[in-house]
């Protein structure tokens, strides 16, 4: 698995797919492309962390991390 950041160049999910290389496009990193992407928000970050937790089979740790971040933000 490759985490892909939309910074341009020749290596993209489309060019890697023929080689059987799976990629994950982080939504937050693509917001600057303006292709009907959601605005970058904390909720979007939380969703990405939970997605990564699921892929890496550490869902409980990802959930705990997100819950801790939310608790910290709640007191601000």
C-alpha positions in Angstrom: 0.0 0.0 0.0 1.2 3.5 -0.8 -0.2 6.6 0.7 -0.4 9.1 -2.1 -0.2 12.8 -1.7 -1.5 14.8 -4.7 1.7 16.8 -5.5 1.8 16.1 -9.1 4.4 14.1 -11.1 4.5 10.9 -13.0 3.8 8.6 -10.1 0.0 8.5 -9.5 -2.5 5.9 -8.5 -3.4 5.5 -12.2 0.2 4.8 -13.1 0.8 2.3 -10.2 -2.5 0.3 -10.7 -1.2 -1.7 -13.7 1.6 -3.0 -11.5 -0.9 -4.2 -8.9 0.1 -1.5 -6.4 -2.8 -0.3 -4.3 -2.9 3.3 -3.2 -4.9 5.3 -0.7 -5.6 8.9 -1.6 -5.9 11.0 1.5 -8.8 13.3 1.0 -7.3 16.0 3.1 -4.2 16.2 0.9 -6.2 16.6 -2.2 -8.4 19.5 -1.2 -6.1 22.0 -3.0 -6.9 20.3 -6.4 -10.4 21.8 -6.3 -12.1 18.7 -7.8 -15.2 18.8 -5.8 -13.2 17.9 -2.7 -14.6 18.7 0.8 -13.1 21.5 2.7 -10.3 20.4 5.1 -11.8 20.1 8.6 -10.9 18.3 11.8 -13.8 15.9 11.1 -12.1 15.1 7.8 -8.8 14.4 9.6 -10.6 12.2 12.1 -12.2 10.2 9.3 -8.8 9.7 7.6 -7.2 8.5 10.8 -10.0 6.0 11.3 -9.6 4.8 7.6 -5.9 4.3 8.2 -6.5 2.5 11.4 -8.8 0.1 9.7 -6.4 -0.5 6.8 -3.5 -1.1 9.2 -5.6 -3.2 11.6 -5.2 -0.9 14.5 -8.8 0.4 14.7 -8.9 0.5 18.4 -5.8 2.7 18.6 -7.1 5.0 15.9 -10.4 5.3 17.6 -8.7 6.2 20.9 -6.5 8.7 19.2 -9.5 10.4 17.6 -11.5 10.4 20.9 -8.5 12.0 22.7 -8.2 14.7 20.1 -11.9 15.4 20.3 -11.7 15.7 24.1 -8.8 18.1 23.8 -10.6 20.3 21.3 -13.7 20.3 23.4 -12.0 22.2 26.2 -10.6 24.9 23.8 
